[in-house]
Amino acid sequence: MVGEKTKLKQQTARLSIISNSLLVLLKLIVGFYAGAVSIISEAAHSAVDLIASVVAFYAVKKSGQPPDGNHAYGHGKFENLSGAAEALLIVVAAVWIIYEAADKFNAAQAPAYLEYGIVIMLVSIIVNYWVSGRLLKVAHETESQALEADALHLQADIWTSAGVLLGLVIIKVTGWAWVDPAIAVIVAVIVFKAGYDMTIKSVRQLTDVSLPPEEEKLIIDILTRHSAVIAFHRLRTRRSGSYRLVDMHLVLDKNMHLDMAHAVCDQLEAEIKAELGLCDVIIHIEPCDYHEGFGHCPIPGSRNIRRQLF
């Protein structure tokens, strides 16, 4: 099952590489031929998407490898690292676009052969709409953060391409040369915003922020409705690529047989994985009188379940 998901992620990431390569080439040719900085800025944006696609491809390939002696928790963090790398590339591209646009403002001249630019922008919008939809679908199916980041980049490219398309049409109708660099600056702002958002998300993932409250609540609900669970504490959660890592201390009846306690843990792990998907769940078992404050062991099934903070 995991191997099939890894293969699907790699195939989808490869599709993004192919589409971005073609768009970069076409936009560069048309941009320099027409002398339109807005189209060239879009080529730079697509080039960033291409690099991001390559990074995402190798990230999902690496993250799909099983744990080894140096990576006991697996290689999921490679997907998180790819997000950080993509964020940096996006910011660099935004700065470069603004630099080119500012230089163009000083000697604004209406681009030639605008029809070619309009056609390539339409092609870019159609291709990116289809590829980003495919990426997002697979990202949700496999819970791949690398593919999700790649899909969001392409969706941003759709809007920037639409902006450039609108600018080219305006120049075609009015002859206003300043619209070309102005559209390029707007593109840069959108690109920079995408880079900023991705940076924040990457930092949170790399610093092991807890799972969202709604996901932790699902775990707590599973624990509290189980008749054998007396209390639990030290619930800790985080993400590593597509995997969720969960560990906790579970308080059970001190007279419970070991094989029964093991069966309870197996059942809880199965229910958590059924709710959240790919998980690595570690449960530390403690007898009910291990900590002070219980006084006596509650009767199993009495619903006297507590979440302790220690």
Protein Blocks (a to p, Z undefined) as FASTA:
>chain_A
ZZmmmmmmmmmmmmmmmmmmmmmmmmmmmmmmnopaklmmmmmmmmmmmmmmmmmmmmmm
mmmpccdfklmnojklmmmmmmmmmmmmmmmmmmmmmmmmmmmmmmgccdehklmmmmmm
mmmmmmmmmmmmmmmmmmmmnopaklmmmmmmmmmmmmmmmmmmmmmmmmmmnopaklmm
mmmmmmmmmmmmmmmmmmmmmmmmmnopacdfklmmmmmmmmmmpmklmbdchiacddeh
jbccddddddddfkbcfklmmmmmmmmmmmmmmmnopaddddddddfklpghjlpacdeh
klpacddfZZ
